[in-house]
């Protein structure tokens, strides 16, 4: 056996005589003596040690076997998936006037019609559930709670269908939080509501600048009050969008949340992400900030800084995990308000990105969406492949105009992965 190309070696922060082996393939980490690699190369490891390291993904029998394993990785991930996931865009309307809204010029009084809602339900019923256990819907917008009655009617019908097929049904919300009241939650929980992702863009003085109501008044206090009122009924995950100018202010939000009782036992998950630069086709007016690539140096610093601030206060955040683009996941589809189908919310309304509609079903999108673009020698030889798989196709599209290339994340992981691994070990993620 020899060291896997997907095994990374980092110095131990705790012990100078040891090092950390991390498998990007298994996302496993182990502390080993600093001389282990030399012992492996000279044949001094016992069979027991080699078996243990092989099971953790640190060793491989041979390069070709490992290459074939990675070529099948996403297919096997799809085969193991027991849920069919739908993102349903109920509308492109909103009660906020966010400065950087990624929907940009696509926004408007566009709502899911009665006819399209019924076709969506039939589309859901028509999927193949032979190896599935659950139907999951994420209600999305615009602001999905502007369409609360639609959520109720759709969920009632999908819940009944799921029960008839011996399937579970649950749904989540991606919401600005201003309408996430106890009354609404109480109504939706019996129909399958489990969680809501709510956005707070830093402390009040930043959030209210970037996410005001259309009237211009701030939304921060309303959102925080709603989170406090409903967090015992559903799981509330907090997200936030930062720019290079403001990301260092976000820890003030974390401290404020704790001060008002939104402690880690109340809010189980927090994750902050950079605002992405949008193409001129859809870019919101008067907003020119945002990143063009994950490899921008400031993003590495921001990601590590904010992750540490979240973890050291006891909140949970995203673990290092194998991450193929959502477009590569077969049983996941986005349904726009007009019934057209997409593979990612960022692609809605873009020319050449539609993959069918709820009336006629999905079309073959393997070529148009460049599936398996990562199956090339350069990517297969890269130790970060399991954490990247060619990167985000939406970012590739924004950067280059199509999805046929890769959005390489090597520079980003070169700068961040050792610290990310140390954080996961220190905070036992």
C-alpha positions, 0 to 999 in steps of 0.5 A: 500500500502507498499514501493516497493522493487524497491524503494531506499531511499537516503539522500538529498544533498540539505535538511537534512529534506528530502530524495530522493526516487528513483524507479529503476522500473520507474527510477523516483525520488522524494524529500520527507520529511524524515518522509514519510516512518514512515507515510506510515507504520503508515497509515498517508499518504493521498490517494492522496499522496499514488496515486502519489507515486504509479504512480512513482513506489515507492509503491506497492499494494502487493509483489506478484503483483509487482513480476508478473509485473517484470516477464512480464517487458521484454516481455512488453518492446519487445511488445512496441518496434516499430523498427526492429534493425539490426547490420550489420558487413560489414567487419572485416578489419580496417585502424587503429591498435588499441592495445585493439581491441575486435575483436582481432584475428577475424580481417582480410580481411573479407568482406560482399560478393555480395551474402550475401548482397542480402541475408541480404536484403531478410532477412530484407524484410522477418521480421514481421513488422505488429506492427513496424514503422521503420527499423534501421540498424547500420553499423559496422565493422571493419571499416564500411566506408571501405565498403561505396559502400556497405552501399549505395547499401544496403540502396537504396534497404532497403529504397525502401522496407521501403517506399513500406511498409509505414515504416521509414528507418534510419541508423547509423555508428559505425566508427573510424571517420577517413573516416567520411568526409563531402563528405561521409556524404553528400552522405549518408544522403539522404539514411538515415544516422542519426548519427555516434558513433566515438571513442576518447580514451582520449586526443591526447597523449593517443588516438594516443598511443591506436588508431594509423593508421596501419602505426603507425602515430596518428589518433586523429587530423584526427578524430577531424577534421572530427567531426568538419566538419560533426557535423552540418549534422548528430548527432555525438556521442563520445565514448571512452575506458579507462583503470584504468591507464588512465581514469583520463586523459579523462577530458582533452579531454572534455576541448580540444573539447570545445576549438576547438568548439565541444561544447555541442550544436555540440556534443550532447552525450558523454559516456566513457566505460572501456576496457573489458578483452577478452578471450584468444581465441580472445585476441589481442596480447600484451594487458593485461589490461581491466576489468573482471567484472563491480564490480571491485571497481576501475570501480565505481570510474571511472564511477562516476568521468567521468560521473560528468566531462561530465555533469558539462561541459554541455554534455549529457550522458546516463541516468539511465534506465531499461537495459535488455541485448540486447540478451533479445530484440527480434527484434534486431539481429547482422548479421556477414559479412558471413551471420551468425546471432548473438545477440551481436557483442561481440559474433561473431565467438564464438562457440555455439553463432550463432543463424542462418544465413540470408539464413535459418533464426533464430533458437531457442536460448532461451536455448543456450543464457539463456534467462530469467536467471534473473527469479529466487528468488534472482534476483526478490528480488533484488532492482536493478533488473530493472537496471540489469536483470541478467547483460551482457551475454557477460561479463558472457560468458567471465568470466565463459565460458557460458551464463547460469549464471548472471553477478550480478551488485549489488556491482556496484550499491551499490557503485554508484546508490545514486551518479548517482541519485544525478547527474541526479537530479542536471543536470536534465537528 
